[in-house]
Amino acid sequence: MMSAAQSQTTLESKLEALQCHFTWDLETSEPIPLHLRDHLEDIGTEEGNSWLGHIYNLRVLFQYKLGFTEDAQSFFNKAAEAFSKIRNADEGPWLVVNYGNLAWLHHHLGDQAESQSYLSKVNALMNKYPSPSQDELHQEIYAEKAWTLMKFSKEEKRAADYFQRAIRMQPDMVEWNTSYVLGLVYTSDHRDTVLQADLLEKMRVAKEQDPKNLFLAALYYLNLRADHGEEIKDEVRELARKVLRNPVSSYSGIKPLLNVYRDYLSIDESIDLAEQALKTHPDERYLKRCAALCYKWKIINVRDSCPKQSVIDRAISLHEEVIALYPHPSLAKEIDLANIYANSKKSKAKAEQIYRKLLERDLEPADKQRLYNSYATHLYRHYREYQKSIQYHMKAAAILQQSSYRVSSINTLKNIRDRGKSSNVSREIEKFLANLQKPKCFKKHRF
């Protein structure tokens, strides 16, 4: 007869063999679940969303990791209900991941009998709905694993591979192909014109197959920027009318559509569109986030614009609301708020206050680098404090973290050196840049 210890070991080995969120080696250190939890909440839970069951399944993992086990159980039940409605069936292979998650959850809660019960349900489903290929997972598992990994930026290429496998087994699943194409958009090399042309064709085909997916349509028009100035303004405005009629969601297409408005029409029209959406749904935090982004484009990104104080006040109000509604993470939003304050005639000092508080924070190296680069630009642009700005660009460049912020600071230092207005400053920068290539530089200039 098997001992209790042996029984426990056997149960754990069976749990480890499951295909579910608890075994997929997802990066779930605390800041990531909080950030992704916000992202999943913004997708919305409207009926008809083909990924609703998957959304609930992934939210379970975050709720469990954050200690909300009752919420986790509730989301599992919602996931099962969503799958039943979407697939128009009470049972099917799409529940394998859901039951696997439940087996793990009850195991962690100490209810081993219930854990074993869900293990049995997983085995029953896999026997009833075997994979078309003995060497591969069932296509439903590949699809959910792909969608889940696509939420984690470092896993997008693996997600694309799993989507391809699922589509190869069941090519008639339109939402799988749409998500696969969307994943390609975010991982493609935009410098490769041949690949971009191929991607645009894939997007066009996917848009025809999935005409109700307005998010895909907006991204398609956004990627037409490189297509020799094709005239699409009328189509874009018609798409905007459709998006505004749909329920609010980060998948509604509003954000990429605002990008299209910015690039094809004007930033002012993107602001008008965002405000129109907010007027209809004044309490939707995702729309406030989109509107804040549009105001940021106008005030920060467009160097030659001279926005009215009323525009700056509206931008400040929106950014403060967004920071309160999306506190994880908030560094980028607080930097944006500081830079908007810096453009205000009546509250410019608040920009310095925000930066001072941020500089006192205990930040990760990548966040420090971003902050130093932004603060250096702020010092130069708004206070003409050249020497201090150089020092903070050096601090950003000295952090051993490859990023656009490090590249920006290094290029700025090179430009200052090459202008050579001060021989002493040029020599100092030249010496710094020469040592920057050496590993010891990162020990010497650790700030």
C-alpha positions in Angstrom: 0.0 0.0 0.0 1.3 3.5 -0.9 2.4 5.6 2.0 1.0 9.2 2.5 4.4 10.6 1.4 4.6 8.4 -1.7 1.0 9.4 -2.6 1.9 13.1 -2.2 5.0 12.6 -4.4 2.9 10.8 -7.1 0.3 13.6 -7.0 2.9 16.3 -7.4 4.6 14.5 -10.3 1.2 14.3 -12.1 0.6 18.0 -11.4 4.0 18.9 -12.9 3.1 17.0 -16.0 0.0 19.1 -16.6 -0.3 21.8 -19.3 -1.6 24.8 -17.5 -0.6 28.3 -16.2 1.1 26.8 -13.1 3.6 24.8 -15.2 4.3 27.1 -18.1 7.3 28.9 -16.4 5.6 32.3 -16.7 7.6 35.2 -15.3 5.4 36.3 -12.4 7.5 38.3 -10.0 5.2 40.8 -8.2 5.5 43.9 -10.5 4.6 41.9 -13.6 1.3 40.4 -12.3 0.1 43.8 -11.2 1.0 45.4 -14.5 -0.5 42.5 -16.5 -3.6 42.3 -14.3 -4.4 45.9 -15.3 -3.9 45.0 -18.9 -6.2 42.0 -18.7 -8.9 44.0 -16.8 -8.7 46.6 -19.6 -9.4 44.0 -22.3 -12.9 43.8 -20.8 -15.3 40.9 -20.2 -18.0 41.6 -22.8 -19.7 38.5 -24.1 -18.5 37.6 -27.5 -14.8 38.1 -26.8 -13.3 34.9 -28.2 -10.5 35.0 -25.6 -12.7 35.6 -22.6 -12.1 32.1 -21.1 -8.4 32.5 -21.6 -8.5 35.9 -19.9 -10.2 34.5 -16.8 -7.7 31.6 -16.7 -4.7 33.9 -16.7 -6.3 36.3 -14.2 -6.6 33.3 -11.8 -2.8 32.9 -11.7 -2.3 36.6 -10.9 -5.0 36.5 -8.2 -3.4 33.4 -6.6 0.1 34.9 -6.8 -1.2 38.0 -5.0 -2.9 36.0 -2.3 -6.5 36.4 -3.4 -7.4 32.7 -3.5 -11.2 33.2 -3.3 -11.1 35.5 -6.4 -9.0 32.8 -8.1 -11.6 30.2 -7.6 -14.3 32.6 -8.9 -12.3 33.3 -12.1 -11.9 29.6 -12.8 -15.7 29.2 -12.7 -16.1 32.3 -15.0 -13.6 30.8 -17.4 -15.5 27.5 -17.6 -18.8 29.5 -18.2 -17.2 31.6 -20.9 -15.8 28.6 -22.7 -19.3 27.0 -22.7 -20.9 30.0 -24.3 -18.1 30.6 -26.8 -17.9 27.0 -27.9 -21.6 26.3 -27.4 -20.8 23.2 -25.5 -20.5 22.3 -21.8 -17.4 20.1 -22.3 -14.4 20.0 -24.6 -10.6 20.0 -24.9 -10.6 23.8 -24.2 -11.2 22.9 -20.5 -8.0 20.9 -20.1 -6.0 24.0 -19.1 -8.8 25.2 -16.9 -9.1 21.9 -15.0 -5.3 21.7 -14.7 -5.3 25.1 -13.1 -8.0 24.0 -10.7 -6.0 20.9 -9.8 -3.0 23.1 -8.9 -5.1 25.6 -7.0 -6.7 23.0 -4.7 -3.2 21.4 -4.2 -1.9 24.7 -3.0 -4.9 25.2 -0.8 -4.3 21.8 0.8 -7.3 20.0 -0.6 -5.6 17.0 -2.2 -8.8 15.1 -2.8 -10.3 17.9 -4.9 -6.9 18.3 -6.7 -7.0 14.6 -7.6 -10.6 15.0 -8.8 -9.5 17.6 -11.3 -6.6 15.5 -12.4 -9.0 12.8 -13.2 -11.1 15.2 -15.2 -8.1 16.3 -17.2 -7.2 12.7 -18.0 -10.8 12.0 -19.1 -10.8 15.0 -21.4 -7.5 14.0 -23.0 -8.7 10.5 -23.6 -12.0 11.7 -25.1 -10.4 14.4 -27.2 -6.9 13.2 -28.1 -4.5 15.4 -30.1 -4.5 14.8 -33.8 -0.7 14.2 -33.5 0.8 11.8 -31.0 3.9 13.9 -30.8 2.2 17.2 -30.1 -0.3 18.8 -27.7 -3.9 19.3 -28.6 -4.5 22.4 -30.7 -6.7 24.0 -28.0 -3.8 23.8 -25.6 -1.4 25.2 -28.1 -3.7 28.1 -28.8 -4.3 29.0 -25.1 -0.6 28.6 -24.3 0.3 30.8 -27.3 -2.2 33.5 -26.2 -0.9 33.4 -22.6 2.7 33.7 -23.7 1.9 36.6 -26.0 1.0 38.6 -22.9 4.6 38.2 -21.7 6.9 40.3 -24.0 9.9 37.9 -23.7 7.8 35.0 -24.9 6.3 36.4 -28.2 8.4 34.3 -30.5 7.5 31.1 -28.7 3.9 32.2 -28.8 4.0 32.6 -32.6 5.3 29.0 -32.9 2.5 27.6 -30.8 -0.1 29.6 -32.8 1.3 28.1 -36.0 1.0 24.6 -34.6 -2.6 25.2 -33.5 -3.5 26.7 -36.9 -1.9 23.9 -38.8 -4.1 21.4 -36.9 -7.3 23.5 -37.1 -7.0 26.2 -39.8 -10.7 27.3 -39.6 -10.2 29.0 -36.2 -10.2 32.7 -37.3 -9.4 34.1 -33.8 -6.2 32.0 -33.7 -4.9 33.3 -37.0 -5.8 36.9 -36.0 -3.9 36.6 -32.8 -1.0 35.0 -34.6 -0.8 38.0 -37.0 -1.1 40.5 -34.2 1.8 38.8 -32.5 3.9 39.1 -35.7 3.1 42.9 -35.8 4.8 43.4 -32.4 7.8 41.2 -33.1 8.6 42.1 -36.7 11.7 44.0 -37.7 10.2 47.3 -39.1 13.5 48.0 -40.9 13.1 45.0 -43.2 10.9 46.3 -46.0 10.5 42.8 -47.6 9.2 41.3 -44.3 7.0 44.4 -43.7 5.4 43.9 -47.1 4.7 40.2 -46.3 3.3 41.2 -42.9 1.0 43.8 -44.4 -0.4 41.2 -46.8 -1.0 38.8 -43.8 -2.8 41.6 -42.0 -4.9 42.3 -45.0 -6.0 38.7 -45.4 -6.6 38.4 -41.6 -8.7 41.6 -41.7 -10.9 40.1 -44.5 -11.3 36.9 -42.5 -12.1 38.7 -39.3 -14.0 41.8 -40.3 -15.4 42.5 -36.9 -12.0 42.8 -35.3 -11.6 46.6 -35.2 -8.3 46.3 -33.3 -6.7 44.4 -36.2 -8.2 46.9 -38.7 -6.7 49.9 -36.8 -3.3 48.3 -36.7 -3.6 47.5 -40.4 -4.1 51.1 -41.3 -1.3 52.2 -38.9 1.1 49.9 -40.7 0.1 51.4 -44.1 2.3 54.4 -43.2 5.1 52.8 -45.2 2.8 52.1 -48.2 3.7 55.2 -50.2 1.1 57.5 -48.7 -2.0 55.5 -49.6 -5.1 57.7 -49.1 -7.1 56.1 -46.2 -8.6 59.1 -44.3 -12.2 58.4 -45.2 -11.8 54.7 -44.2 -10.1 55.7 -40.9 -12.9 58.1 -40.0 -15.5 55.4 -40.7 -13.5 52.9 -38.6 -13.5 55.5 -35.8 -17.3 55.6 -35.9 -17.5 51.9 -35.5 -15.0 51.8 -32.6 -16.9 54.5 -30.7 -20.1 52.3 -31.0 -18.4 49.3 -29.5 -18.0 48.5 -25.8 -14.8 50.0 -24.2 -11.9 47.7 -24.3 -8.1 47.8 -25.0 -9.0 45.4 -27.8 -11.7 47.7 -29.3 -9.1 49.4 -31.5 -9.2 52.8 -29.9 -5.5 53.1 -29.1 -4.0 52.1 -32.5 -6.7 54.2 -34.1 -5.5 57.2 -32.1 -2.0 56.5 -33.5 -3.5 56.5 -37.0 -5.1 59.8 -36.4 -1.9 61.2 -35.1 0.1 60.1 -38.1 -2.5 60.5 -40.9 -4.7 63.4 -39.7 -3.5 65.4 -36.7 -2.7 65.3 -33.0 -5.6 67.7 -32.4 -8.0 65.3 -34.1 -6.7 62.4 -32.0 -7.4 64.4 -28.9 -10.9 65.2 -30.2 -11.6 61.5 -30.8 -10.3 60.5 -27.3 -12.4 63.2 -25.7 -15.5 62.1 -27.7 -15.0 58.6 -26.4 -14.6 59.9 -22.8 -17.7 62.0 -23.1 -19.7 58.8 -23.8 -17.9 56.8 -21.1 -16.6 59.3 -18.6 -15.6 56.8 -15.9 -13.6 54.4 -18.1 -10.0 54.4 -17.0 -8.7 53.0 -20.2 -10.1 55.9 -22.2 -8.6 58.3 -19.7 -5.2 56.6 -20.3 -5.7 57.0 -24.1 -6.7 60.6 -23.8 -3.7 61.3 -21.6 -1.4 59.8 -24.2 -2.8 62.1 -26.9 -2.2 65.2 -24.7 1.3 63.9 -24.1 1.9 63.8 -27.9 0.8 67.4 -28.2 2.8 68.8 -25.3 5.9 66.7 -25.0 6.5 64.9 -28.3 5.8 67.9 -30.7 8.7 70.2 -29.9 7.4 73.2 -31.9 3.9 73.3 -30.5 2.9 76.0 -28.1 -0.2 74.6 -26.3 -2.6 76.8 -24.4 -2.6 76.7 -20.6 -6.1 75.1 -20.7 -4.6 72.2 -22.8 -1.8 71.8 -20.3 -4.2 71.9 -17.4 -6.4 69.1 -19.0 -3.2 67.0 -19.6 -2.2 67.4 -16.0 -5.6 66.4 -14.7 -5.7 63.3 -16.9 -2.2 62.2 -16.0 -2.8 62.6 -12.3 -6.0 60.5 -12.7 -4.2 57.8 -14.7 -1.3 57.6 -12.2 -4.0 57.0 -9.4 -5.8 54.4 -11.6 -2.7 52.6 -12.8 -0.2 52.7 -9.9 1.8 49.6 -11.1 4.2 50.7 -12.5 4.0 54.5 -12.4 7.5 55.7 -13.2 6.9 56.4 -16.9 3.6 58.2 -16.1 5.2 60.3 -13.4 8.0 61.3 -15.7 5.4 62.3 -18.3 3.5 64.3 -15.7 6.7 66.1 -14.7 7.5 67.0 -18.3 4.0 68.3 -18.8 4.3 70.5 -15.6 7.6 71.8 -17.0 5.7 73.3 -20.0 3.2 75.1 -17.7 3.8 78.7 -16.9 2.0 78.7 -13.6 3.2 75.4 -12.1 6.6 74.8 -13.6 8.2 74.2 -10.1 6.1 71.1 -9.7 8.1 69.4 -12.4 11.3 69.7 -10.3 9.4 68.5 -7.2 8.3 65.3 -9.0 11.8 64.6 -10.4 13.4 65.2 -6.9 11.0 62.6 -5.4 11.7 60.1 -8.2 15.5 60.6 -7.8 15.2 59.6 -4.1 13.4 56.4 -5.0 15.1 53.0 -4.8 14.8 52.0 -8.5 16.0 49.1 -10.6 19.0 49.9 -12.9 16.8 50.1 -16.0 14.4 52.5 -14.3 17.3 54.6 -13.0 18.7 54.8 -16.5 15.3 56.0 -17.9 14.9 58.6 -15.1 18.5 59.9 -15.5 18.1 60.3 -19.3 14.7 62.1 -18.9 16.0 64.4 -16.1 19.1 65.3 -18.1 16.9 66.3 -21.1 14.6 68.2 -18.7 17.5 70.2 -17.2 18.8 71.2 -20.6 15.5 72.0 -22.2 13.8 73.9 -19.4 16.6 75.3 -17.2 19.6 75.5 -19.5 21.7 73.7 -16.8 24.2 72.3 -19.3 26.8 70.9 -16.9 24.2 69.2 -14.7 22.5 67.8 -17.7 25.8 66.3 -19.0 26.3 64.7 -15.6 22.9 63.0 -15.7 23.5 61.8 -19.3 26.7 60.3 -18.0 24.9 58.6 -15.2 22.4 57.1 -17.7 25.1 56.0 -20.1 27.2 54.4 -17.3 24.4 51.9 -16.3 25.1 48.6 -18.0 21.7 48.2 -19.5 21.1 48.2 -23.3 18.2 50.5 -24.0 17.1 53.4 -26.2 17.6 55.7 -23.1 21.3 54.7 -22.9 21.7 55.2 -26.7 20.0 58.6 -26.4 22.3 59.7 -23.6 25.5 58.5 -25.4 24.5 60.2 -28.7 23.7 63.4 -26.8 27.1 63.3 -25.2 28.8 62.7 -28.5 27.0 65.7 -30.0 28.1 68.0 -27.2 31.6 66.8 -27.6 31.6 67.3 -31.3 30.3 70.8 -31.1 33.3 71.6 -28.9 32.0 74.9 -27.4 34.1 74.2 -24.3 37.4 72.3 -24.7 37.4 71.2 -21.1 33.9 69.8 -21.3 34.7 68.1 -24.7 37.8 66.5 -23.1 35.8 65.3 -20.1 33.2 63.7 -22.3 35.8 62.2 -24.6 37.5 60.6 -21.6 34.2 59.3 -20.3 33.1 57.8 -23.6 36.5 56.2 -24.1 36.3 54.5 -20.7 32.6 53.6 -21.3 33.7 50.7 -23.5 35.6 49.1 -20.7 33.9 46.9 -18.0 35.6 48.8 -15.2 33.7 52.0 -16.3 30.5 50.5 -14.9 32.1 50.1 -11.5 33.7 53.5 -11.5 30.5 55.3 -12.5 27.9 53.5 -10.5 25.4 56.1 -9.2 
